[in-house]
Amino acid sequence: MAAVPSSLEPMKLGSGYHTPWWATAAKWGLLAIAGLFAAYVIQKLISSGSWLGVVITAFIAMCFLAVYGTRRAVPMKYLLPGLVLLVTLQIWPIVYTVATAFTNYGQGHTLSKQDATDRNLANSVKEVEGTERYKLSIAVPEGTDVATGEITFLLTKPDGSMFVGTSKGLEPLAADGIEKTDTGKITKAPGYTILNAREANKRSKDLNAFAVPVNANAGIKSVGISSAFEGAPTLKYDAAADTVTDTVKNVVYSPKNAYWTAPDGQTLATGWKENVGTKNFSDLLTNETIRSGFFKIFLWNVAFAALSVMSTFILGMLLALLFNDPKLKGKGFYRSMLILPYAIPGFVTALVWASMFNQEFGLINSLTHLNIDWLGNPWAAKAAILITNLWLGFPYMFLVCTGALQSIPGDVKEAAKIDGAGPLRTLRSITMPLLLVAVGPLLIASFAFNFNNFSLIYLLTQGGPFAADNTSIGSTDLLITYAFRLAFAGASPNIGLASAVCIFIFFIVAAMSYSGFRRTKSLEEVN
Amino acid sequence: MAALVLAGCGSSGDTTSTSSTTSASAAASSSESSTASTSETSAAAPAEVDAKNPSRADADLVIWADADRAPILTKYAQQFAADNGVTVAVQIATETRKQFGDATKVGKGPDIVVGAHDWLGELVQNGTVAPIQLDEATAAKFAPAAMNASKFDGQNYGVPFSVENIALVRNTDLAPDAPATMDDLLTAAKAAKAKDSKVSVLLDQSVGKTGNAYYTYPWLSAYGGGIFALKDNGDYDADKVIVNSAESLKGAEQLAMMGKDKVLSTNVGDDNAEGIFTSGKAPFFFTGPWSIPNIKKAGINYAISNLPSLPGGDAMKPFLGVQLFYVSAKANNATLAQEFVTNYVPTKDFQLALFEAGGRPPALTEAYDEVAAANPEVKAWYEAGKDGKPMPNIPAMNSVWGPLGQAAADVISGKAEAKARFDAAQKEIEKAIKGAS
């Protein structure tokens, strides 16, 4: 028996086992559907021009075919779906966040430098003062294709005089054979094909770049399909010197901090996205406001997460112990009542608690006859948050503790009793250690969750109350709400900086979870 | 399916329009953002209004609007489509401000988007909107304030269609007459409180623990104060913050007094201000047209009048919020988009139709005149905002909402003395603006 190589066992088994035909058919059917789906996605990606997406999708499809189409790579058959989801939903966002943390991406810094410069120039085009509007018909020379022919403006001034505008300039248009509407828009002109609305619209890109030059600076541009104006940009880009000049105010803007900046510090509105290296990280570490705030917030964040876990665990465990007593009647009813707070959506609960904490109109002060400014006093607000989180969190702990307690064998407790241990001693030396082994990892998960418990804070206090001289750092802010304010709601939404904060949070949570898991491991070894 | 989408969005319509006005205020924008993080629609494309409409892939023009206005817009878009032999898709957008930015960045945005004027600074900074060259004659047809609101750095970027602002809404059962001054208001409110034991709040104004700069501004403006000084050309000057000017401080001291006298309270905030009024607990309410549907639903008899004048100062002047049509800088159909906003939006019929959908005073003078003649309520809103200025649309305003709101809250709650607190707010705002640019 021992002489038979163990590797032969599965082979023997395999030779005697035939895959039923329907299983094979189902497998290939599913693979075909997956292939069709991939083809559909790829086609969509091609039409939107995302070549990287095409390559990635094709690669994933090929992986699926190789893993499920062949008999090899058995472990992969189980792992692949999870791996794909892991990469797309976890790894990719992390990579993207890290990449963003090294840029100045945020409000005013979303475009490339080229695009931003173009935008600033385009936005500076203004109607030349004292000029009149033209009635416009967009045309191409007769005989050319409406989709590619040279764009020609047929223009009528308010006084009725008519012109032909091309990229070469403006020329008078003879009145012979011209038909016009009441408003003066030309509807027919010999030698030209007038574009209808849809044809003109299809050439929006050309029209955008097109202007009938009037002089060195100004040109006639279209507004829609029926009127044109004489406009001139007030900004000029000098590619050689890499500067933008305002020709009206006579100011030269040069690139600084990802903005076109004048010597007096004024900037053009649209800035660009650029790599800033480790600036976001060094800002977090050196900026006085951010630094003092960061540590203050960090301390509260740790305290909040730890106290939340402890309070909910202790309450949940005590209740679980209570309701685990075999002598208690109607346990099912009590237990389901206790799970209710867990069943109501947390958002609703948080908003209800927020209104209950209202100093003047809230239930809590009116029941207790206290006059605590729950959401306005920094310490009271912290207490309010912990109380709300206790309400929200204890049913979960109650559930897991109940489950864990029921899995502790009764004979262990009996043995302790025989050894002369009282109920307290049994709890401390027998029940608790066994309970902690089971719920320890859950406590760590709960800690990590509460560490980033964004919605509770935002719905209850929005991070406030704030100190008098700094409304960017609130006394109940967590790092995550602080990062959110930096990124989206602050003075200048800065997603790069917020990404840097997120990376710090990631390492903090990772370090804490790591040490936590090591502890539970040693706990297991004791047992 | 289409009806379902409409119904689903319709219920949130009021909130959308509310947040569009005050979206820039710290409280409102944060609540907007928190929904963003919770709503599952964040990545989904906006719903089509009507199954009969072309899907956006075939459309020659794509317009995004909120759920209230989309149906009306569809009607006029169809007319535009018929006139020009093209197809137009009107889509309902939620979280429009954020979605428009995100979608435009990846080239999936609409050609035209309907939005509030105070988004403008951000949109220009991010390069997502294109200038709209309205000719002078057309521009002159609009209320000047509305036209100002659609300008940034001297360039026009929008075509306005409605103006909204806060006014004094009173419960006519509790306070029959419109007070002209704050003293009158308080006298009437105290009388109402003496008469009806349910009345517990003399003046219902959203303050909240973190404050609300949108509702703080009228107190400063009554004395000629405000947030930014004006440049020669009428633009707001980001380099001249006047939050602690002598004029603004007079307003701040009024706030302190109102807090001390228990007229205003930080316990009244966005979450309960409307409820206090609709439950008959307050005779007077500073609010905008967005509260009216709920006030009507609660069966409160109400009337709208101008904000009162403050002792030793002028009448309080509210911020104006203007709704605009923007053209995307990355529009695939820029030509038709420009045609639509320059030739169809500035017409009386169109503006009247949008009034029917939104109930806000139209921005086109001709349309407003017609509406005001038949509808005294619209006239009352307009009169209350007549001397108001548009909410600043410069990016620096981002740096103001938080600090100014909190300063007002601290002064009202008595935590800080008015001058010191507003000095600190001024310093913080200036520092934030400098850091941001």
Interface residues (C-beta under 8 A of the other chain):
Chain A: S48 Q107 G108 T110 L111 D115 A116 R119 A122 N123 S124 V125 K126 E127 R133 N196 A197 R198 A200 N201 R203 S204 L207 N208 K221 S222 V223 G224 I225 S226 S227 F229 G231 Y259 G265 T267 A269 T270 G271 F347 L351 A354 S355 N358 Q359 E360 F361 D373 L375 G376 F454 S455 Y458 L459 T461 Q462 G464 P465 F466 A468 D469 N470 T471 S472 F484 F488 A489 G490 A491 S492 P493
Chain B: A26 A27 S29 S30 S33 S34 S37 T38 D60 L61 N84 G85 V86 G101 K105 G107 G121 E122 V124 Q125 N126 G127 A130 P131 I132 Q133 D135 F152 D153 G154 Q155 K209 T210 S265 T266 N267 V268 D271 N272 I276 A329 A331 N332 N333 A334 T335 L336 Q338 E339 F340 T342 N343 P395 N398 S399 G402 P403 G405 Q406 A407 D410 S413 K415 A416 R421 A424 K427 E428 A432 I433 G435 A436 S437
